[in-house]
């Protein structure tokens, strides 16, 4: 049963305790990466057989496989994917940054170019659930950014095929190439390239502990979006909230993973007790009841705070991936929320809206990293290059200052380079 804690009456360590995965896969992942670098496609095919039971000869999803998948998916679902993609596209198009130029001093031109990465790699999980929503959320910002090629990797099933709904989402999102490989080996393939899988410039997308560790180990060879931890939801709710709704929203994240974290912070002891009881009523009704039960019992908590302002202070300290603000006039509190991956405002905005249809991205910072990082966006798929131009006259105006500055740092070659052009005329 989810515990109820009263803020100020228990140690802060209990209030702010976080799930810490204890499995160390560093060595295993390092070995997988080294094997993929050495053996290429042969290693990927061998790992497919070992880990996924898929005995196959070709990693690339063919046009025939894509056509077969699209024919197998309910047209209604393809329509929903298309509408979701439109919402995601509409939101992310507002994020596009423009290059700029500064020319407000005689003889000086400066600027910044915004340039998309050449190739992005998307990791889409397999395993206990298929996530076509992740395909849309990761691919569409890359396409809007202008990435030349978007490559997707995802684990195959035992028959060597990819879940049709994943391929349908890839089709809607406009992904260029899809490879049937998952796990740390897929991350290694994207980072270093193989005979079939091209080397990319950035890898994005969630995965299990092996995928997260692989991303950590290849960072620097390629860029990555983030190291994703277990799913999290924190709900700030006042006493007017419906306990049935709050419990359902907490369980929407608890069903993700046994390590997922579901937290309610409320100013109402009555709501706390009602939600606790409602969670117990709802868990047995879930298809993923075993996962939700483990998550709630091991990582869930209800925190009773003095008032909503204190509840928001607690939320800022936890810095959750998803934050629901179930109060009257939620916009009155928006400026007070400083640390959250994505905020869901009011009583009619369940987190699941953000997972599928609303438009803002659902690839979010976890494990408190919302204190310093952001949701996946168009910015993740571009880089900036700056440039500077000085005329001879403009250089003459600052060369002696540069010389003096460089000398103070003990960098005499820097100093010399600033004035050598002036000395040519002497």
C-alpha positions in Angstrom: 0.0 0.0 0.0 1.2 3.5 -0.8 2.4 5.3 2.4 1.1 8.6 3.6 3.8 11.0 4.9 3.2 14.3 6.6 5.7 16.9 5.6 7.6 18.3 8.6 6.8 15.2 10.7 9.1 12.8 9.0 12.7 13.1 7.9 13.3 14.9 4.6 15.3 11.9 3.4 12.0 10.0 3.3 10.1 12.8 1.5 12.8 13.2 -1.2 14.1 9.7 -1.5 14.5 8.5 -5.1 14.6 5.2 -6.8 18.2 4.2 -7.5 18.6 1.2 -9.8 21.1 -1.2 -8.3 22.1 -3.3 -11.3 25.6 -2.5 -12.6 25.8 -3.3 -16.3 28.9 -1.3 -17.1 31.1 -4.2 -17.9 28.5 -6.1 -19.9 27.8 -3.0 -22.0 31.4 -2.3 -22.6 31.9 -5.8 -23.9 28.9 -5.5 -26.3 30.1 -2.2 -27.6 33.6 -3.5 -28.3 32.2 -6.6 -30.0 30.0 -4.5 -32.3 33.0 -2.2 -33.2 35.1 -5.3 -34.1 32.5 -7.5 -35.8 29.9 -5.1 -37.2 26.8 -6.7 -38.6 27.8 -10.2 -37.6 27.7 -9.1 -34.0 24.3 -7.5 -34.4 22.8 -10.6 -35.9 24.4 -12.8 -33.2 23.0 -10.6 -30.5 19.5 -10.6 -32.1 19.6 -14.4 -31.9 20.9 -14.4 -28.4 18.8 -11.8 -26.8 15.6 -11.7 -28.9 15.5 -15.2 -30.3 15.5 -13.8 -33.8 17.5 -15.8 -36.3 17.7 -13.5 -39.3 20.0 -12.5 -42.1 19.0 -8.9 -42.9 18.8 -6.0 -40.4 17.1 -3.4 -42.7 13.3 -3.2 -42.7 12.4 -3.5 -46.4 9.7 -1.7 -48.3 7.7 -5.0 -48.5 7.9 -5.3 -44.7 6.7 -1.7 -44.3 3.8 -2.3 -46.7 2.9 -5.5 -44.8 2.9 -3.7 -41.5 0.7 -0.8 -42.8 -1.8 -3.3 -44.2 -2.0 -5.1 -40.8 -2.6 -1.9 -38.7 -6.2 -0.7 -38.1 -6.8 2.3 -40.4 -8.4 4.0 -37.4 -5.1 3.9 -35.5 -3.2 5.2 -38.5 -5.7 8.1 -38.5 -5.0 8.7 -34.8 -1.2 8.6 -35.4 -1.6 11.1 -38.2 -3.6 13.5 -35.9 -1.1 13.1 -33.1 1.7 13.8 -35.5 0.0 17.0 -36.7 -0.2 18.2 -33.1 3.4 17.4 -32.3 4.5 19.1 -35.5 2.5 22.2 -34.8 4.0 22.5 -31.3 7.6 21.8 -32.3 7.6 24.1 -35.4 7.4 27.0 -32.9 10.8 25.9 -31.5 12.7 26.6 -34.7 15.6 29.0 -34.1 16.9 31.3 -36.8 20.5 32.2 -37.7 21.4 35.9 -36.9 23.9 38.5 -38.0 25.2 41.5 -36.0 26.5 44.5 -38.0 26.1 47.5 -35.8 29.8 48.6 -35.7 31.7 49.8 -38.7 33.9 47.2 -40.3 32.7 44.3 -38.0 30.3 41.5 -39.0 29.4 38.8 -36.5 26.8 36.1 -36.7 25.6 32.7 -35.7 24.5 29.9 -38.1 22.0 27.3 -36.9 22.8 24.0 -38.6 21.0 20.6 -38.3 23.1 17.5 -37.6 23.6 15.4 -40.7 22.1 12.2 -39.3 20.1 11.3 -36.2 19.6 7.9 -34.6 16.3 7.0 -32.8 16.2 4.2 -30.3 12.7 2.8 -29.9 12.2 0.2 -27.2 10.6 -3.2 -27.6 10.1 -5.7 -24.8 7.0 -5.6 -22.6 5.3 -2.8 -24.5 5.4 -1.1 -27.9 5.7 2.7 -28.0 4.7 4.2 -31.4 4.3 7.5 -29.5 8.0 7.6 -28.9 8.6 7.2 -32.7 6.5 10.4 -33.3 8.0 12.4 -30.5 11.6 11.6 -31.4 11.4 11.8 -35.2 9.2 14.8 -35.8 11.5 17.4 -34.1 14.5 15.9 -36.0 12.6 16.4 -39.3 11.6 19.9 -38.4 15.2 20.7 -37.6 16.2 19.7 -41.1 18.2 16.6 -40.3 19.2 15.0 -43.6 18.6 11.4 -42.5 16.7 10.0 -39.6 17.6 6.4 -38.8 15.6 4.2 -36.3 16.6 1.1 -34.4 14.2 -1.2 -32.6 14.4 -4.8 -31.4 12.9 -7.5 -33.6 10.4 -10.1 -32.4 11.3 -13.8 -32.6 10.1 -14.0 -36.2 12.6 -11.3 -37.2 9.9 -8.7 -37.7 9.1 -5.3 -36.0 5.8 -4.6 -34.3 3.5 -3.2 -37.1 2.3 -0.3 -35.0 6.0 0.8 -34.6 6.4 0.7 -38.4 3.2 2.5 -38.9 4.4 5.4 -36.7 7.7 5.4 -38.5 5.9 5.8 -41.8 3.7 8.7 -40.5 6.8 10.4 -39.0 8.8 10.0 -42.2 11.8 8.0 -40.9 14.3 7.3 -43.6 15.7 3.9 -42.6 14.8 1.3 -39.9 17.0 -1.4 -38.6 15.9 -4.5 -36.6 18.3 -4.4 -33.7 17.9 -3.3 -30.0 19.8 -3.1 -26.8 23.3 -1.8 -26.1 24.3 -3.3 -29.5 22.0 -1.0 -31.4 23.4 2.0 -29.6 26.9 0.9 -30.4 26.0 0.4 -34.1 24.6 3.9 -34.3 27.6 5.4 -32.6 30.3 3.6 -34.6 28.5 2.4 -37.7 28.5 -1.2 -39.2 28.3 -2.5 -42.8 24.5 -1.9 -42.7 23.8 0.6 -39.9 25.2 4.1 -40.6 27.1 6.1 -38.0 25.0 9.0 -36.6 25.7 12.3 -35.0 23.1 12.1 -32.3 21.3 9.3 -30.5 17.9 9.9 -28.8 15.2 7.8 -27.2 14.6 5.9 -24.0 15.5 2.3 -23.2 16.4 -0.1 -20.4 19.5 0.0 -18.2 21.6 -1.5 -20.9 20.6 1.1 -23.4 21.0 3.9 -20.9 24.5 2.7 -20.0 25.4 2.3 -23.7 24.4 5.9 -24.4 26.6 7.0 -21.5 29.6 5.1 -22.8 29.4 6.3 -26.4 28.7 9.9 -25.4 31.6 12.0 -26.8 31.8 9.8 -29.9 28.2 11.0 -30.6 25.9 13.3 -28.9 22.9 11.9 -26.9 19.7 13.4 -25.6 19.8 12.3 -22.0 20.3 9.3 -19.7 16.7 8.3 -19.0 15.8 6.9 -15.7 12.5 5.3 -14.5 9.3 7.0 -15.3 8.0 9.6 -12.8 4.8 11.4 -12.0 4.2 13.9 -9.2 0.7 15.3 -8.7 0.0 18.5 -6.7 -3.7 18.3 -5.8 -5.9 20.3 -3.5 -8.8 18.9 -1.4 -11.3 19.6 -4.2 -9.7 17.0 -6.5 -11.5 13.8 -7.4 -9.6 10.9 -5.7 -10.6 8.5 -8.5 -9.0 10.7 -11.1 -5.8 11.3 -9.1 -5.4 7.6 -8.4 -5.8 6.8 -12.1 -3.2 9.4 -13.1 -0.7 8.0 -10.5 -1.2 4.5 -11.8 -0.7 5.7 -15.4 3.0 6.0 -14.7 3.2 3.1 -12.2 2.3 0.6 -14.9 5.3 1.6 -16.9 8.0 -0.1 -14.8 8.4 -1.7 -11.4 11.0 1.1 -10.8 8.5 3.9 -11.8 7.7 6.5 -9.2 4.2 7.9 -8.5 3.9 10.7 -5.9 1.0 12.8 -4.7 1.5 16.0 -2.7 -1.7 17.5 -1.3 -2.9 19.9 1.3 -5.7 17.6 2.3 -5.4 14.6 4.6 -8.8 13.6 3.5 -7.8 13.4 -0.1 -4.7 11.6 0.8 -6.7 8.8 2.5 -9.2 8.7 -0.3 -6.5 8.4 -3.0 -4.7 5.7 -1.0 -8.0 3.6 -0.9 -8.7 4.3 -4.6 -5.3 3.1 -5.7 -6.0 -0.2 -3.9 -9.3 -0.5 -5.6 -7.9 0.3 -9.1 -4.7 -1.8 -9.2 -6.4 -5.2 -9.5 -8.3 -3.9 -12.5 -5.2 -3.1 -14.5 -3.7 -5.5 -17.1 -0.2 -4.6 -15.8 -1.3 -4.9 -12.2 1.8 -6.7 -11.1 4.1 -4.0 -12.4 1.9 -1.2 -10.9 1.7 -3.0 -7.6 5.5 -3.2 -7.3 5.9 0.4 -8.3 3.3 1.7 -5.9 4.5 -0.4 -2.9 8.2 0.2 -3.4 8.4 3.7 -4.8 5.1 5.5 -4.4 4.2 8.0 -1.7 1.6 10.5 -0.7 2.9 13.6 1.0 0.5 15.9 3.1 1.7 19.5 3.1 0.6 22.6 4.9 -0.8 24.2 1.8 -0.4 24.3 -2.0 2.5 26.7 -1.9 4.5 24.3 0.3 3.4 21.4 -2.0 4.9 23.3 -5.0 8.1 23.8 -3.0 8.3 20.1 -2.5 7.6 19.5 -6.2 10.5 21.8 -7.1 12.8 20.0 -4.8 11.9 16.6 -6.4 12.0 18.1 -10.0 9.8 15.4 -11.5 9.5 14.2 -15.1 5.8 14.8 -15.2 4.0 17.3 -12.9 0.2 17.5 -12.7 -1.2 20.6 -11.1 -4.7 19.6 -10.0 -6.0 22.9 -8.5 -8.3 25.8 -9.2 -6.7 28.5 -11.3 -3.5 26.5 -12.1 -2.0 29.4 -14.1 -1.7 31.3 -10.8 0.9 28.8 -9.7 2.7 28.3 -13.0 5.5 30.8 -12.4 6.2 29.2 -9.0 7.1 25.9 -10.7 10.8 26.0 -11.6 11.8 22.3 -11.9 9.7 19.9 -13.9 10.0 18.1 -17.3 6.4 18.8 -18.4 3.5 20.4 -16.5 -0.1 19.4 -16.9 -2.5 22.2 -15.8 -5.8 21.8 -14.1 -8.2 19.0 -13.3 -8.9 17.9 -16.9 -5.3 17.4 -18.2 -4.1 13.8 -17.4 -0.4 13.1 -18.1 -1.5 10.6 -20.8 -2.6 13.6 -23.0 1.1 14.5 -23.2 2.1 11.0 -23.9 0.0 10.7 -27.1 -2.0 13.6 -28.5 -1.4 17.1 -27.0 1.8 18.0 -28.9 4.6 18.9 -26.4 7.3 16.3 -26.3 7.1 13.3 -24.0 10.8 12.5 -24.0 11.6 14.2 -20.7 14.3 14.6 -18.1 14.1 12.1 -15.2 15.7 11.5 -11.8 15.8 15.2 -10.8 17.6 16.3 -14.0 14.7 18.7 -14.7 16.7 21.0 -12.5 19.1 21.6 -15.4 17.8 19.9 -18.5 14.8 20.1 -20.9 12.4 18.1 -22.9 13.5 16.8 -26.2 13.0 19.5 -28.8 14.1 20.8 -32.2 17.1 22.3 -30.4 18.4 18.8 -29.8 19.0 18.2 -33.5 20.8 21.4 -34.4 24.2 22.9 -33.5 25.4 26.5 -33.7 28.4 27.8 -35.5 29.5 31.4 -35.1 31.6 33.6 -37.4 33.5 36.9 -37.2 34.7 39.4 -39.8 36.9 42.5 -39.1 38.2 45.0 -41.7 41.7 46.3 -41.3 40.4 49.5 -39.7 38.3 47.6 -37.2 41.2 45.5 -36.2 43.4 48.5 -35.7 40.9 49.8 -33.1 41.2 46.8 -30.8 44.5 45.1 -31.6 46.4 46.8 -28.8 43.7 45.8 -26.3 43.8 42.2 -27.5 47.6 42.3 -27.2 47.4 43.7 -23.6 44.7 41.2 -22.6 46.7 38.2 -24.0 49.8 39.4 -22.2 48.0 39.4 -18.9 47.2 35.7 -19.5 50.8 35.0 -20.4 50.0 34.0 -24.0 52.5 36.0 -26.0 51.8 34.3 -29.3 48.2 35.4 -29.0 49.4 38.9 -28.3 51.7 38.8 -31.3 49.0 37.6 -33.7 46.8 40.5 -32.8 49.5 43.2 -33.7 51.6 41.5 -36.4 49.4 42.9 -39.1 49.9 46.4 -37.8 53.7 46.0 -37.8 53.7 45.0 -41.5 53.2 48.7 -42.3 56.0 50.0 -40.1 
